[in-house]
Amino acid sequence: MFSRRAFAGMIAAGLTEAAFAQRAKLSGVAPADTVWINGNEFPEGPPQASVEAMAQVIGNANGYHYQEFPAFYAKLAASEGLTAEQILVGAGSSEPLHAAVEAFTSPATPLIIPMPTYEAAPELTKYKGHPVIETPLNANMAPDVRRLAAEADKAGGGLIYIVNPNNPTSTITTSDDMAWLVANLPKNTKVLVDEAYLHYATSPEASSSFHFVKEGKDVIVARTFSKIYGMAGLRVGYIAGRPDLIKKMEPYRNNVISIVSVRAVLAALELGPNMLAERKAKIVHTRNEL
């Protein structure tokens, strides 16, 4: 049985071609309109405005469009009250997450994670030969922030990775727990918060960690357009942090994303928060029925 863990491990090992061939083989036995529930794809696809924006630019895809990217970064950052110097855009959130692992772990600096959690970051860290420290979840099946901080202190620093809501348990790291962790970070420690699924959360205890970035804390936040925006196939995501942290991650970004993806994201941002609220309501309705 080819598991998601094995798939991520193959990517981390650089065996991308073989991994995607295997995924394609598995996909071939399913109908073309299959929704991969384990991927949390939004079944309606991108907003119609994004589809139209992509159609308009596709005929001009012979050019690189590099001149458009500074304005795109500024617009994307501004949508969360940030500046362009505070974000790093990449292919989904996977590329920025990998950049964080490259920049902030080493043979002497571990990745510190709750288990189970999304495996791409720890698999890459292990492949590079950097230590990974695993901690158990707390009684609520959520990350134990005090245990994570204690392990970072014991190691002399590290990169703490929290997915909020956690994948695969769907549990929340509460606003209070996150605030405690940031206030009690050991020396030489950064927190990487993966908010890929935050738009799907309904708990009043769930909140974004962007405010820590704005406050200049040692916090890095990852976001993606793959989930509620319905753009998984367009591969757009970003990571936010202090400008000095972004600078350390920049060398590990491969290139700019597709101009088609850029236009799709810009069109979606123009729709504002109402579009996200409508999509969230649909997901919550279906989830409650199930």
Secondary structure, DSSP 8 states (H G I E B T S, - for coil): ---HHHHHHHHHTT-HHHHHHHHHHHHTTS-TT---GGGT--TT-S-HHHHHHHHHHGGGTTS--GGGHHHHHHHHHHTTT--GGGEEEESTTHHHHHHHHHHH-BTTB-EEEEES--SHHHHHHHHTT--EEEEEB-TTSSB-HHHHHHHHHHHT-EEEEEESS-TTT-----HHHHHHHHHT--TTEEEEEE-TTGGG---TT---SHHHHHTT-SEEEEEESSSTTS-GGG--EEEE--HHHHHHHGGG--S---HHHHHHHHHHHHT-HHHHHHHHHHHHHHHHH-
